[in-house]
């Protein structure tokens, strides 16, 4: 009986580790850090990134590192929309080391994986997914990062599945990106993480 109770307690503790946690509280940027001079702010419960006067790259990264997890979020491309979600990344100034799941207008490889300041595109989605993102509407994205495997989904459609040793060895922040060039505005909400 005692053994069964101990087993049950361990099982409950393991299970509770897989609960979803919110990375964005809908009120402010607590738990996040801004890199660069582009605009990051909260309005009506949404996290918004917008090009600033310098029109350069900008990032909003979690203060904590996360290695193995499922990340779920929603994004709305209000203007241009060239952005991305980085995982296992580190940042110095506006130089980011890590991997980006592309968030871009239709036809520009949303859901693909790009290694910044490294190997470039690791995998682009099949062209049949060119129209998977709807401009001017809310879209959902899911990213699973586990050991050396990355899988992405957009609007409940699996986009890519990638195995990569270099990714498997890394650890770092989750970061939202705003691309350089100006004229970009993207809204984000319901940023939820499940640790694996």
N, C-alpha and C positions, 0 to 999 in steps of 0.2 A: 504493500500500500504506500509506504514512504517513497519507494523507488518510482511508482507511478506518479505521485504528486510532484516529485522532482522533475520527472520527464515532462509533465504537463507545464510546469513553471518555465522550464527551458524553452519548450515549444511556443509558449505565449510570448516570451521575450524575443525570440527569433521572429515571430510573426509581426510583433509590434514594430520591429525595425523596418518593415516594408510599408509603413503608413505614408500617405502623401503629406508633404509639407509645402506650405506656400512660401515662395521666395519673394513675393511682392505683396505688401500689405494693403495696397490700394490707397494709401494716404501720403506716403513719403518714400524717400529712397533709402531708408534704414536697411543696412545689410549689403548695400551696394556702394561702389566707388566710381566716380567719373574720371575718365582719362581723355584729355584733349579739351578743346574749347567749343565743341558742338553742344547743342541744347538737349538736356534731359530733364524732364519735369513730370509732375503728376497732375492730371485734370480729370474730374468726374470718375475717379476710380481707375483710370487708365494711365499706363506709363507711356510717355510720348518722347520720341527722339526726332529732332529737327535740325536741319543744317543751320550752322551759325555763320557769322560774317566771314570767317576764314575759309569756310567750305572745305574743310579737311576731314580726314578720318577721325572718328570718335568712338569711344567704347564706354559701356557701363557694365562693370564686372562685379560679381559676388565677392564679398570679402572673404568668404570661406572657400576652401577647395573641395571639390566633389569628384570622385573617381568612377564609381560604378553606379548607374542610376537610369531611371526613365524620366525624361523631362517632357512635360506637356504644357503647351501655351497656345494662345490665340494672337494673331497679328492682323492688322488692317493697314493696307498700303494706301495712304491718303494722297501722297504725291510722290511720284517716281517709285520709291519703295526699295531701292537697292540697299540691302541690309544683310544681316546674318546673325546666327547664333553660334558662338564659339564654345567649345568644350575642352577640358583639360588644358587650359591656356594660362599663360603668364604674360604680364604687360609691363613694359618700361616706357614711360611717356606715352607715345602712341604707337610703339613698336610691339606687336603682339606675336607671341610664339604659340602655335597651336593650330587647331582645326576648326573650320567654319562650316556649318550647314547653311548653304546659301538660301537667302530670302530675297527674291527679286521679282520684277514684273514677268508676265507670261513669256515663255520662250528663252529665259535666261538662267536655266539650270537650277531652279529652286529644289532643295532637297539633296543636291549633290554635295560632295565634301571637297573643300579646298584647304590646302596647307599654306598658311601665310608665312612669308619669308623662308620658304622651304621648297618643297617639291611642286607647288602649284596644285592644279586639279588632280586629285587622286581618283575620282570617279564622278562622271556626269550622268544625270538621269537619261533614260531612253527618251527620244523625241516625242513618243506618244504621251508623255506627261507635260508637254510644253504649256498646256492650258490648265494645269491642275490648280494654279493659283488664280483666284478671282480678285481683280483690282476693284477697290471701292466696296469690298465686303469683308466680313470677318472670315478668316481661314484658321484652321487648327493644324498644329504641327506636333509630332511626337518624335523624340530622339531617344534611342536606347543605346547606352554606352556601357559595355560590359567586357572587361578584360581587353582583348584585342579586336573586339567586334563592335561595329557601329551599324545601326539600322535606323532609317528615317521614314516617316510617314507624313503626308500632307493630305488634309481632308479625308482621313481614314484610308488612304491608299498608300501601301508600301512603295517607296520610291527607290531606295538603294539598300544594299547590304554589303558591308565591306569588312574584310579582315586585314589588319595591318599591325606588324610587330612594334613599330615605333609608337603608334597610338597606345598600344597595350602597356608600354613602359611609362607613359606620361601621367601626370596628375596636375590639377590646376583649377582655375575658376571657370564658371559659366559666364559668358560675356555677350551682351548685345552690341551689334556694330551699326554705325551709320557710315556709309561710303562717302568718299570725297566727291567733289564736283558741285555740291550745292543743290538746292531745290528738292531735297528729300524730306519726307515726313512719314513716319510709321508709328502706329499705335499698338500697344501690347496690353494683354490682360491675362488673368488666370494662369499665372506662371507657377506650375506645380511640379514638385520633384518627389520621386519615390526612390529611396536608396535600395540598392540591390546587394 
